[in-house]
Amino acid sequence: MKALSVWSAIFLSILITQISSAQETFRTDQSTDESLDWYQLEPGKFPPEGSAHYFSGELIQKDHVNRTGRLRVSRTDAQRRSHWDLSVDFRMLPYGSLKYHGAPAALKDIPVGTHLHGWFYKKAPDEEVKTIFHNRSSLEADFTRCFRLEDDFSYYASRNRAWKVAAVNLEEMKLSVFGITLDNKLTEEKLTVFDLQRSTRVWQGKSIASLEDIKPGQVIQLNLTWATLYGPGRVTDLWLDKESQQTAALHQLPIHRDHQKDRGLAGWVAEVDNQKRAVTVTLFDGVDGGLLKEFQPNTSATIVVAEPNLRSYDQVNDRKGGPILAVKDAPKQPGSSGVQVVVQPSLLLEGFRPGRIVRVFPAGWPIISIPLEERLWPARD
């Protein structure tokens, strides 16, 4: 009986190992198996949870129309000195999202020079890595497909973290802080010293404050530039209290909502029923949840054909609308809002095919001409 128990334990151990190996089919930031390759994106599929690779950097260039940009990667201990401060070109995935000041955002909302936290996937197999002086490239150069970007404000606030002022020295323009959780528990025992500038914007309540209003003991959020170039970074914006942080988010939210209402919510076609002329669209994540609730059964919606960069051709003329047959729950996956809308347009356009990108307008959203530079049609000479 004892021998049987030993063999059962061995069998169970082998089984657990096999299950663990089967589950860990790709490398992650938490993985201990560096022989595994990083997850490679598949067309028409959302990526699995935890499969993106994280690194931070400063936004040094952007093309907000095509949702592309360039980050100067932050310095880390993993880099050789010769590879410090090298940049990575990125493009937002169709379901890629951004946050700024604690609210959803578009790339146009984020100023060049902002330090960002990002999650990325490896480039397509046929994509070339750009190099610079003496064929150098960043350690992160392969990770060009961006799933998410967040400024420091959004990154720390969404993780229930903040900074507590330990000291402020306006003669030397230094701000000393400890990392804490919002319930005042210390997360970093080591003091972090940021650089202040005369141009640093200070916010308190609903008003503009000054550097003189920074006091020890305050729990703050901040945004940075020049991070890791000369120490932890220079402070561009600093919010001294909870009210000022809420005000910043409440200011960004309507900017996001107006942007989406002018262009429609993006998603991809999950299914087409040719007999019923029904198009099922899975809406992407990263938008204000209130906008998703504006899709209701027994109302109508309009679908516009778009491309992976979310640009449409001519949304006033290149569109078809009809009744919403259903609003359904979909599996909540990274990149997916978990909402599917089934629309019966008056005509099935060529772009209404499974896997294709579309933008959807619920009833009541005016469909207007967007600026010419944002359109894909007519093509330029």
C-alpha positions in Angstrom: 0.0 0.0 0.0 2.9 2.3 0.8 4.6 1.5 -2.5 1.4 2.3 -4.3 1.2 5.6 -2.6 4.8 6.4 -3.7 4.1 5.6 -7.3 0.9 7.6 -7.2 2.9 10.6 -5.9 5.4 10.2 -8.7 2.7 9.9 -11.4 1.0 13.0 -10.0 4.2 14.9 -10.1 4.9 13.9 -13.7 1.3 14.8 -14.7 1.5 18.3 -13.1 4.9 18.9 -14.9 3.3 17.9 -18.2 0.3 20.1 -17.7 2.5 23.0 -16.7 4.7 22.5 -19.8 1.6 22.3 -22.0 0.3 25.5 -20.6 3.6 27.4 -20.9 3.9 27.3 -24.7 5.4 30.8 -25.1 7.7 33.0 -23.2 6.4 35.8 -20.9 8.0 38.4 -18.7 7.4 36.1 -15.8 8.7 33.0 -17.5 11.7 31.2 -16.3 12.1 29.2 -19.5 14.0 31.5 -21.9 14.2 28.8 -24.6 10.6 29.5 -25.4 9.8 32.1 -28.1 7.5 35.0 -27.4 3.9 34.8 -28.5 3.4 35.5 -32.2 0.1 37.2 -33.0 -2.4 35.4 -35.2 -4.7 37.2 -37.6 -8.3 37.5 -36.4 -7.4 36.3 -32.9 -7.0 38.3 -29.6 -3.8 37.4 -27.8 -3.9 35.4 -24.5 -3.6 37.1 -21.1 -0.1 37.9 -20.0 1.5 37.3 -23.4 2.7 40.8 -24.1 6.2 42.1 -23.3 6.5 45.2 -21.1 9.0 48.0 -21.4 8.9 51.8 -20.9 10.2 54.7 -22.9 9.7 58.2 -24.0 7.5 59.2 -27.0 9.9 61.0 -29.3 8.0 60.9 -32.5 4.4 60.1 -33.6 2.1 59.9 -36.6 -1.3 60.0 -34.8 -3.2 59.5 -38.1 -1.6 56.1 -38.8 -1.2 55.3 -35.1 2.5 54.8 -35.3 5.4 56.3 -33.3 8.8 56.0 -31.8 9.9 55.4 -28.2 13.4 56.0 -26.8 13.6 53.0 -24.6 14.3 53.6 -20.9 17.7 52.4 -19.6 17.8 49.2 -17.6 20.4 47.0 -16.0 19.9 44.5 -18.9 21.4 46.9 -21.4 25.0 47.5 -22.2 26.1 51.2 -22.1 26.6 51.2 -25.8 22.9 50.4 -26.2 21.5 53.0 -24.0 18.8 55.4 -25.3 18.2 53.6 -28.6 14.7 53.9 -30.0 12.0 51.5 -31.2 9.5 52.2 -33.9 6.0 50.9 -33.0 2.5 50.7 -34.5 -0.6 50.3 -32.6 -2.5 47.1 -33.1 -6.1 47.5 -34.3 -7.2 46.6 -30.8 -4.3 48.5 -29.2 -5.3 51.1 -26.7 -3.9 54.2 -24.8 -4.5 55.9 -21.5 -3.6 59.4 -20.6 -4.3 61.2 -17.3 -6.2 58.1 -16.1 -8.7 58.0 -19.0 -8.8 56.4 -22.5 -7.0 58.4 -25.1 -5.9 58.6 -28.7 -2.2 59.0 -29.8 -2.9 62.6 -30.7 -3.7 63.4 -27.1 -0.3 62.4 -25.8 2.5 65.0 -26.1 5.8 64.2 -27.6 8.3 63.9 -24.7 5.9 61.9 -22.4 7.3 58.9 -20.6 5.1 55.9 -21.3 4.7 52.3 -20.1 4.0 49.9 -22.9 3.1 46.3 -23.7 4.3 44.9 -27.0 4.3 41.9 -29.3 7.1 40.8 -31.6 7.2 42.1 -35.2 5.9 40.1 -38.1 8.3 37.5 -39.4 9.0 39.4 -42.6 9.5 42.8 -40.8 13.0 44.2 -40.7 14.6 45.7 -37.6 15.9 49.2 -38.1 19.5 49.9 -36.9 21.4 53.1 -36.3 25.1 54.1 -35.8 27.3 51.0 -36.2 24.3 48.7 -36.8 23.1 49.1 -33.2 19.5 48.3 -32.2 17.7 48.3 -29.0 17.2 45.1 -27.0 13.5 45.7 -27.5 13.8 46.3 -31.3 11.8 43.2 -32.2 8.8 44.4 -30.2 7.1 46.7 -32.7 3.4 45.8 -32.4 2.0 47.8 -29.5 -0.9 46.5 -27.5 -1.1 49.3 -24.8 0.5 52.6 -23.8 0.0 54.5 -20.5 1.5 57.6 -19.1 3.0 57.5 -15.6 -0.2 59.0 -14.1 -2.4 56.2 -15.6 0.1 53.4 -14.9 0.5 54.1 -11.2 -3.1 55.1 -10.5 -4.6 52.0 -12.1 -2.3 49.9 -9.9 -3.4 51.6 -6.7 0.0 53.2 -6.4 1.3 56.8 -5.9 4.2 58.8 -4.6 4.5 60.3 -1.1 6.6 63.5 -0.8 9.5 63.1 1.5 11.2 66.5 0.8 11.3 69.2 -1.8 14.4 71.4 -2.5 13.6 74.4 -4.7 17.1 75.6 -4.6 18.5 72.5 -6.2 15.1 71.7 -7.9 14.9 68.2 -6.5 11.8 66.3 -5.4 12.3 63.3 -3.1 9.5 60.8 -2.8 8.7 57.2 -1.7 6.6 54.8 -3.6 3.4 53.9 -1.7 0.0 52.3 -2.3 -3.1 54.4 -2.0 -3.8 53.0 1.4 -0.4 54.5 2.5 1.6 51.3 2.5 5.3 51.7 1.4 6.1 49.9 -1.8 9.7 51.2 -2.2 11.9 51.8 0.8 14.5 53.5 -1.4 14.1 57.2 -1.9 13.5 58.3 -5.5 14.7 61.8 -6.4 13.1 63.5 -9.5 14.2 66.7 -11.1 11.8 69.7 -11.0 11.8 72.4 -13.6 10.5 75.9 -13.7 8.2 74.7 -16.4 6.8 71.9 -14.3 3.0 72.2 -14.2 1.6 71.8 -10.6 -2.1 71.1 -10.1 -4.1 71.3 -6.8 -7.8 70.9 -6.6 -9.3 72.4 -9.7 -6.7 75.1 -9.9 -3.1 75.7 -11.1 -0.7 75.7 -8.2 3.0 76.4 -7.9 6.2 74.6 -7.0 6.0 76.4 -3.6 2.8 74.4 -2.9 4.6 71.1 -2.8 4.9 69.9 0.8 6.2 66.8 2.6 3.5 64.3 3.3 1.5 64.9 0.2 0.4 61.9 -1.9 0.9 62.8 -5.5 0.9 61.5 -9.1 3.3 62.8 -11.7 4.3 62.6 -15.3 7.9 62.5 -16.5 10.1 63.3 -19.4 13.8 62.5 -20.0 13.4 59.4 -17.8 16.6 57.6 -17.1 18.7 60.1 -19.1 19.8 62.0 -16.0 18.5 60.0 -13.1 14.8 58.9 -12.7 13.5 61.8 -14.8 12.2 65.3 -15.0 8.7 66.1 -13.8 6.5 67.7 -16.4 3.2 67.6 -14.4 2.5 67.0 -10.8 -0.9 66.5 -9.1 -0.9 67.4 -5.4 -4.2 65.8 -4.3 -7.0 63.4 -5.2 -9.2 66.2 -6.5 -6.7 67.4 -9.0 -6.1 63.8 -10.2 -9.9 63.3 -10.6 -10.1 66.6 -12.5 -7.4 65.6 -14.9 -9.2 62.3 -15.7 -12.6 64.1 -16.0 -11.0 66.5 -18.5 -9.5 63.7 -20.7 -12.7 61.6 -20.7 -14.8 63.9 -22.9 -11.9 64.4 -25.3 -11.9 60.7 -25.8 -15.6 60.4 -26.1 -15.8 63.2 -28.7 -13.0 61.6 -30.7 -14.8 58.2 -30.8 -18.2 59.7 -31.6 -16.7 61.5 -34.6 -15.1 58.3 -36.0 -17.1 55.4 -34.6 -16.1 52.5 -32.3 -13.6 50.1 -33.9 -14.0 46.3 -34.0 -13.6 43.4 -36.3 -16.1 41.3 -38.1 -16.5 38.1 -36.2 -19.2 36.5 -38.4 -21.3 37.2 -41.5 -24.7 35.5 -42.1 -25.2 36.0 -45.9 -28.8 34.6 -45.8 -29.9 36.9 -43.0 -27.6 39.7 -44.1 -26.3 39.9 -40.5 -22.9 41.2 -39.6 -21.5 40.4 -36.1 -18.8 42.8 -34.9 -16.7 42.3 -31.8 -15.9 45.8 -30.5 -12.4 46.5 -29.3 -11.4 47.4 -25.7 -9.9 50.6 -24.5 -12.9 52.8 -24.8 -15.2 54.4 -22.2 -17.8 51.8 -21.1 -20.6 54.3 -21.4 -20.1 54.4 -25.2 -20.6 50.7 -25.4 -23.9 51.0 -23.7 -25.2 53.2 -26.5 -25.6 50.0 -28.6 -29.1 48.7 -27.9 -31.3 46.0 -29.6 -34.2 47.3 -31.6 -32.3 50.5 -32.5 -30.0 50.9 -35.5 -26.3 51.2 -36.3 -24.1 52.1 -39.2 -21.0 50.2 -40.2 -18.0 51.8 -42.0 -15.1 49.9 -43.6 -11.7 50.6 -42.0 -8.1 49.3 -42.2 -5.9 47.9 -39.4 -4.7 51.5 -38.6 -8.4 52.3 -38.0 -8.5 54.8 -40.8 -11.7 54.7 -42.9 -12.1 55.6 -46.6 -15.0 58.0 -46.7 -17.3 57.5 -43.8 -20.1 59.7 -45.1 -20.4 57.8 -48.4 -18.7 54.4 -47.7 -21.2 53.1 -45.1 -24.2 50.9 -44.7 -26.7 50.9 -41.8 -29.6 48.9 -40.5 -31.3 47.6 -37.4 -29.4 46.1 -34.5 -30.6 42.5 -34.2 -28.7 41.8 -31.0 -26.1 43.0 -28.5 -24.3 40.0 -27.1 -21.6 39.2 -24.6 -18.4 37.9 -26.0 -15.4 36.3 -24.2 -13.5 39.0 -22.4 -10.0 38.7 -23.8 -7.1 41.2 -24.0 -8.1 43.7 -26.7 -11.8 42.7 -26.7 -14.5 44.8 -25.0 -16.5 41.7 -24.4 -19.4 43.2 -26.5 -20.6 42.0 -29.9 -23.1 43.9 -32.0 -25.2 42.1 -34.7 -26.3 44.6 -37.4 -28.4 44.0 -40.5 -27.0 46.5 -43.0 -29.0 47.4 -46.2 -26.2 45.9 -48.3 -23.1 43.7 -47.5 -20.0 45.6 -48.6 -16.8 44.0 -49.7 -15.2 45.0 -46.4 -17.8 43.3 -44.3 -15.8 40.0 -44.2 -14.7 38.0 -41.1 -11.5 39.4 -39.7 -11.8 42.8 -41.4 -11.7 46.0 -39.4 -14.8 48.2 -39.2 -16.0 51.2 -37.3 -19.6 51.2 -35.9 -21.9 54.1 -35.1 -24.9 53.6 -32.9 -28.1 55.4 -33.5 -27.9 59.1 -32.6 -24.2 59.5 -33.5 -23.9 62.0 -36.4 -21.7 60.7 -39.2 -19.7 63.7 -40.4 -16.8 64.2 -42.8 -13.5 63.8 -40.8 -10.4 65.8 -41.9 -9.1 64.9 -45.3 -5.7 63.7 -44.0 -7.4 61.0 -41.9 -9.2 59.4 -44.9 -7.8 56.7 -47.1 -10.0 57.8 -50.1 -9.5 59.4 -52.5 -5.9 58.3 -52.8 -3.2 60.9 -53.2 -1.0 61.2 -56.4 
